[in-house]
Amino acid sequence: MNRDALVLTTDTLPPHLELIEVYGLVEATSIIEISQKGMIRQLIERRRDDHEEAVEHFISIAPPDTNVIYGVRVSTATMTFSDGSYLYLTYCGTAAMCRERQVAEDQSDSTKISVPQ
């Protein structure tokens, strides 16, 4: 299931966003094979972006009304086994629902990031 959410590494929300509800911590670990054998298999089976899939997985496990995950931290580890080497990506962040604040025309900032609806 693909859905959109604004993913931020900052601990505070941008000033144009108003916090409506905080759902709490979201954590997801994705395992990516990084050995040469795994890379060759990926090319043969399908072209994919493992990092993008890891972020999509992180967003997908958040509560349904989540449109922002902020304070995101990423931890990595590698492990080598007899069948190959693997990268473990762990994402942690705070899931929330936000909305954009109404700002006067003269105070609007064209560089602000919009929250997915």
N, CA and C of each residue as an Amber inpcrd file, in Angstrom:
protein
   351
   0.8410000  -1.1850000   0.0000000   0.0000000   0.0000000   0.0000000
   0.8770000   1.2370000   0.0000000   0.7640000   2.0570000  -1.0160000
   1.5180000   3.3020000  -1.0700000   0.6350000   4.4450000  -0.6060000
   1.1860000   5.2470000   0.2950000   0.5010000   6.4620000   0.6910000
   1.5560000   7.5060000   0.9670000   1.1410000   8.7450000   1.0140000
   2.0780000   9.8440000   1.1770000   2.0880000  10.3590000   2.6010000
   3.2700000  10.7420000   3.0330000   3.4470000  11.4420000   4.3030000
   4.7100000  12.2600000   4.1760000   4.7060000  13.3940000   4.8010000
   5.8790000  14.2400000   4.8520000   6.8110000  13.6460000   5.8990000
   8.0360000  13.3140000   5.5230000   9.0060000  12.7080000   6.4340000
  10.0890000  13.7440000   6.7140000  10.2100000  14.1310000   7.9920000
  11.1480000  15.1870000   8.3990000  12.1330000  14.6750000   9.4410000
  13.3760000  15.0830000   9.3310000  14.3590000  14.7130000  10.3450000
  14.3930000  15.7160000  11.4940000  13.7200000  16.8400000  11.3450000
  13.7060000  17.8490000  12.4060000  12.8050000  17.4140000  13.5580000
  13.1480000  17.8480000  14.7710000  12.3410000  17.5070000  15.9510000
  11.1290000  18.4110000  16.1190000  11.1350000  19.5370000  15.4450000
   9.9950000  20.4550000  15.5060000   9.4210000  20.6140000  14.1060000
   8.1360000  20.8720000  14.0670000   7.4750000  21.0540000  12.7760000
   7.7470000  22.4490000  12.2350000   7.7390000  22.6110000  10.9230000
   7.8810000  23.9460000  10.3420000   6.7450000  24.8460000  10.8400000
   6.9830000  26.1510000  10.9340000   5.9790000  27.0570000  11.5110000
   4.6410000  27.1000000  10.7710000   4.6230000  26.7420000   9.4920000
   3.3580000  26.7920000   8.7460000   2.4870000  25.5530000   8.9700000
   2.9650000  24.5850000   9.7820000   2.1760000  23.3870000  10.0630000
   1.6370000  23.4240000  11.4820000   0.3830000  23.0620000  11.6130000
  -0.2800000  23.0030000  12.9210000  -0.5030000  21.5360000  13.2870000
  -0.0430000  21.1630000  14.4590000  -0.1810000  19.7990000  14.9440000
  -1.6160000  19.5530000  15.3950000  -2.2330000  18.5220000  14.8610000
  -3.6090000  18.1810000  15.2360000  -3.6060000  17.0190000  16.2180000
  -2.8560000  15.9640000  15.8920000  -2.8120000  14.7970000  16.7650000
  -1.4720000  14.0840000  16.6180000  -0.9310000  13.6250000  17.7440000
   0.3050000  12.8460000  17.7440000  -0.0640000  11.3910000  18.0030000
   0.4000000  10.5040000  17.1400000   0.0850000   9.0860000  17.2770000
   1.1740000   8.3090000  18.0090000   2.3680000   8.8660000  18.0920000
   3.4410000   8.2030000  18.8140000   4.5340000   7.6890000  17.9050000
   5.3830000   6.8670000  18.4840000   6.5710000   6.3570000  17.8090000
   6.2210000   5.3390000  16.7350000   6.9010000   5.4800000  15.6000000
   6.8160000   4.5100000  14.5090000   8.2410000   4.0280000  14.2670000
   8.4080000   2.7220000  14.1680000   9.7320000   2.1510000  13.9300000
   9.6160000   1.0360000  12.9120000  10.5410000   1.0270000  11.9620000
  10.5510000  -0.0250000  10.9410000  11.9850000  -0.3550000  10.5720000
  12.2640000  -1.6400000  10.4370000  13.5780000  -2.0950000   9.9980000
  13.4220000  -2.8100000   8.6660000  14.2440000  -2.4180000   7.7170000
  14.2560000  -3.0610000   6.4070000  15.6240000  -3.6930000   6.1990000
  15.6380000  -4.8410000   5.5470000  16.8760000  -5.5780000   5.3050000
  17.1520000  -5.5590000   3.8050000  18.3480000  -5.1040000   3.4530000
  18.7390000  -4.9860000   2.0540000  19.9990000  -5.8240000   1.8320000
  19.9410000  -6.7320000   0.8740000  21.1270000  -7.5250000   0.5670000
  22.1100000  -6.6570000  -0.2030000  23.3430000  -6.5760000   0.2890000
  24.3340000  -5.7030000  -0.3330000  25.5220000  -6.4650000  -0.9160000
  25.5120000  -7.7810000  -0.8250000  26.5960000  -8.5660000  -1.4200000
  26.4450000  -8.5570000  -2.9290000  27.5200000  -8.8520000  -3.6280000
  27.4990000  -8.8250000  -5.0860000  26.4480000  -9.7840000  -5.6410000
  26.2940000 -10.9390000  -5.0200000  25.2950000 -11.9220000  -5.4570000
  23.8920000 -11.3110000  -5.4000000  23.5920000 -10.5900000  -4.3460000
  22.2860000  -9.9610000  -4.2050000  22.0510000  -8.8670000  -5.2250000
  23.0880000  -8.0960000  -5.5250000  22.9580000  -7.0260000  -6.5110000
  22.6950000  -7.5920000  -7.9010000  23.3830000  -8.6790000  -8.2440000
  23.1640000  -9.3170000  -9.5480000  21.7430000  -9.8610000  -9.6270000
  21.2780000 -10.4840000  -8.5400000  19.9140000 -11.0120000  -8.5020000
  18.8940000  -9.8890000  -8.6970000  19.1390000  -8.7410000  -8.0770000
  18.2210000  -7.6070000  -8.2210000  18.1460000  -7.1340000  -9.6630000
  19.3020000  -7.0890000 -10.3470000  19.3070000  -6.6570000 -11.7420000
  18.5440000  -7.6230000 -12.6290000  18.6820000  -8.9180000 -12.3600000
  18.0060000  -9.9270000 -13.1800000  16.5040000  -9.9400000 -12.9000000
  16.1210000  -9.9320000 -11.6220000  14.7040000 -10.0410000 -11.2420000
  13.9210000  -8.7750000 -11.5590000  14.4310000  -7.6630000 -11.1530000
  13.7520000  -6.3870000 -11.4070000  14.6530000  -5.2540000 -10.9420000
  14.4610000  -4.1200000 -11.5420000  15.1900000  -2.9390000 -11.0820000
  14.3490000  -2.3050000  -9.9870000  14.9790000  -2.0310000  -8.8520000
  14.2250000  -1.4460000  -7.7540000  15.1360000  -0.5580000  -6.9300000
  14.5280000   0.3020000  -6.1920000  15.2570000   1.1910000  -5.3050000
  14.9630000   0.7280000  -3.8780000  15.8860000  -0.0180000  -3.3190000
  15.6730000  -0.5910000  -1.9880000  15.4730000   0.4720000  -0.9240000
  16.1950000   1.5760000  -1.0400000  16.0520000   2.6390000  -0.0380000
  14.6440000   3.2380000  -0.0900000  14.1500000   3.4910000  -1.2850000
  12.7980000   4.0400000  -1.4350000  11.7590000   3.0580000  -0.8920000
  11.9610000   1.7690000  -1.1410000  11.0430000   0.7670000  -0.6050000
  11.0780000   0.7510000   0.9230000  12.2550000   0.9660000   1.5140000
  12.3750000   1.0050000   2.9710000  11.6020000   2.1900000   3.5430000
  11.6990000   3.3530000   2.8990000  10.9530000   4.5420000   3.3580000
   9.4500000   4.3170000   3.1930000   9.0430000   3.7300000   2.0720000
   7.6200000   3.4450000   1.8600000   7.0980000   2.4800000   2.9190000
   7.9020000   1.4850000   3.2840000   7.5020000   0.5480000   4.3360000
   7.3370000   1.2860000   5.6720000   8.2680000   2.1650000   5.9860000
   8.2170000   2.9740000   7.2110000   6.9150000   3.7830000   7.2680000
   6.5740000   4.4320000   6.1770000   5.3430000   5.2290000   6.1240000
   4.1160000   4.3220000   6.2330000   4.1580000   3.1560000   5.6110000
   2.9780000   2.2820000   5.5630000   2.5870000   1.7160000   6.9240000
   3.5270000   1.6110000   7.8650000   3.1670000   1.0450000   9.1710000
   2.6730000   2.1040000  10.1570000   2.7230000   3.3690000   9.7600000
   2.1880000   4.4340000  10.6110000   0.6580000   4.3460000  10.6300000
   0.0150000   4.8830000  11.6730000  -1.4520000   4.8770000  11.7150000
  -2.0500000   5.5070000  10.4480000  -3.2350000   5.0810000  10.0540000
  -3.8320000   5.4890000   8.7740000  -3.9400000   6.9940000   8.5330000
  -4.2190000   7.7990000   9.5440000  -4.3970000   9.2400000   9.3400000
  -3.0910000  10.0270000   9.3740000  -1.9720000   9.3460000   9.5080000
  -0.6750000  10.0210000   9.5640000  -0.3760000  10.7220000   8.2410000
  -0.0450000  12.0090000   8.3110000   0.4120000  12.7100000   7.1150000
   1.7820000  13.3550000   7.3310000   2.3290000  13.2400000   8.5510000
   3.6700000  13.7390000   8.8550000   4.3430000  12.7570000   9.8150000
   5.6030000  12.4410000   9.5300000   6.4370000  11.7110000  10.4810000
   7.6600000  12.5930000  10.6990000   7.8270000  13.0630000  11.9290000
   8.9200000  14.0040000  12.1930000   9.8650000  13.4530000  13.2560000
  11.0190000  14.1110000  13.3880000  12.0340000  13.6330000  14.3170000
  12.6180000  12.3080000  13.8750000  12.6510000  12.0640000  12.5750000
  13.0860000  10.7700000  12.0470000  14.5980000  10.5940000  12.2280000
  14.9460000   9.4340000  12.7220000  16.3470000   9.0330000  12.8740000
  16.5380000   7.7250000  12.1190000  17.7120000   7.5670000  11.5360000
  18.0260000   6.3540000  10.7840000  19.2530000   5.7150000  11.4050000
  19.1530000   4.4250000  11.6550000  20.2600000   3.6510000  12.1920000
  20.5930000   2.5600000  11.1930000  21.8750000   2.2810000  11.0170000
  22.2760000   1.2340000  10.0800000  23.1880000   0.2270000  10.7590000
  23.1420000  -0.9690000  10.2630000  24.0420000  -2.0320000  10.7090000
  24.2360000  -2.9790000   9.5390000  25.3750000  -3.6260000   9.4880000
  25.6060000  -4.6290000   8.4580000  25.9120000  -5.9630000   9.1140000
  25.4820000  -7.0100000   8.4680000  25.7240000  -8.3720000   8.9450000
  26.1260000  -9.2090000   7.7460000  27.0720000 -10.1040000   7.9610000
  27.5070000 -11.0130000   6.9120000  27.2180000 -12.4400000   7.3480000
  26.5340000 -13.1610000   6.4800000  26.1840000 -14.5590000   6.7070000
  26.7480000 -15.3840000   5.5580000  26.5820000 -16.6850000   5.6130000
  27.1170000 -17.5490000   4.5560000  26.4620000 -17.2810000   3.2030000
  25.2210000 -16.7770000   3.2100000  24.5270000 -16.5240000   1.9400000
  24.6750000 -15.0910000   1.4360000  25.3920000 -14.2290000   2.1500000
  25.6010000 -12.8690000   1.6690000  25.7020000 -11.8510000   2.7900000
  25.8740000 -10.5970000   2.3910000  25.9570000  -9.4730000   3.3360000
  24.6790000  -8.6560000   3.2510000  24.2520000  -8.1380000   4.4000000
  22.9840000  -7.4320000   4.4750000  23.1460000  -6.1150000   5.2240000
  22.4050000  -5.1140000   4.7500000  22.3240000  -3.8210000   5.4100000
  20.9740000  -3.7520000   6.1070000  20.9960000  -3.4440000   7.3980000
  19.7700000  -3.2740000   8.1760000  19.5440000  -1.7840000   8.3590000
  18.4520000  -1.2640000   7.8220000  18.0790000   0.1390000   7.9640000
  16.9160000   0.2280000   8.9430000  17.1010000   0.9490000  10.0330000
  16.0180000   1.1330000  10.9980000  15.6450000   2.5990000  11.0390000
  14.3680000   2.8720000  10.7920000  13.8310000   4.2260000  10.8350000
  12.9580000   4.3570000  12.0740000  13.1140000   5.4540000  12.8120000
  12.2570000   5.7710000  13.9690000  11.8030000   7.2080000  13.8290000
  10.5610000   7.4760000  14.1640000  10.0530000   8.8380000  14.1060000
   8.7060000   8.9370000  14.7990000   8.2130000  10.1530000  14.9170000
   6.9280000  10.4250000  15.5530000   5.8670000  10.6350000  14.4820000
   4.8450000   9.7930000  14.5020000   3.7450000   9.8990000  13.5420000
   2.7250000  10.9080000  14.0620000   2.2200000  11.7300000  13.1480000
   1.2580000  12.7570000  13.5440000   0.3590000  13.1340000  12.3750000
  -0.7130000  13.8500000  12.7390000  -1.5720000  14.4580000  11.7340000
  -1.4380000  15.9630000  11.8990000  -1.1880000  16.6440000  10.7840000
  -1.0240000  18.0960000  10.7990000  -1.8810000  18.7100000   9.7080000
  -2.0340000  20.0050000   9.8080000  -2.6590000  20.7510000   8.7150000
  -1.8830000  22.0500000   8.5480000  -2.0310000  22.6190000   7.3790000
  -1.3340000  23.8760000   7.1150000  -2.0860000  25.0210000   7.7690000
  -1.3240000  25.8970000   8.4020000  -1.9220000  27.0900000   9.0150000
  -2.3000000  28.0710000   7.9160000  -3.3480000  28.8130000   8.1760000
  -3.7320000  29.8710000   7.2530000  -2.7910000  31.0530000   7.4690000
  -2.1780000  31.5140000   6.4030000  -1.2740000  32.6560000   6.5030000
  -1.7470000  33.7530000   5.5700000  -1.5320000  34.9710000   5.9790000
  -1.9050000  36.1010000   5.1420000  -1.0860000  36.0640000   3.8590000
  -1.6520000  36.5850000   2.7570000  -0.9790000  36.5730000   1.4620000
   0.4170000  37.1850000   1.5310000   0.5610000  38.2930000   2.2460000
   1.8530000  38.9740000   2.3070000   2.8660000  38.2320000   3.1730000
   2.4220000  37.2360000   3.9590000   3.3220000  36.4810000   4.8160000
   3.6000000  35.0820000   4.2760000   3.0100000  34.7390000   3.1520000
   3.1980000  33.3840000   2.6360000   4.6320000  33.1820000   2.1650000
   5.1010000  31.9780000   2.3110000   6.4570000  31.6060000   1.9320000
   6.3680000  30.5770000   0.8240000   6.8640000  30.9110000  -0.3490000
   6.7470000  30.0030000  -1.4900000   7.6470000  28.7810000  -1.3610000
   8.5530000  28.7710000  -0.3750000   9.4460000  27.6330000  -0.2090000
   8.9210000  26.6170000   0.7840000   7.7590000  26.8300000   1.3600000
   7.2590000  25.8880000   2.3720000   6.8630000  24.5630000   1.7460000
   6.9590000  23.5320000   2.5280000   6.6200000  22.1800000   2.1000000
   5.1850000  21.8900000   2.4960000   4.4070000  21.3650000   1.5830000
   3.0030000  21.0700000   1.8520000   2.8510000  19.6970000   2.4700000
   1.8350000  19.5790000   3.2960000   1.5000000  18.3010000   3.9210000
   0.6120000  17.5260000   2.9650000   0.8990000  16.2360000   2.7300000
   0.0240000  15.4300000   1.8750000  -1.3770000  15.3500000   2.4750000
  -2.3810000  15.4330000   1.6400000  -3.7750000  15.3970000   2.0980000
  -4.2950000  14.0030000   2.1440000
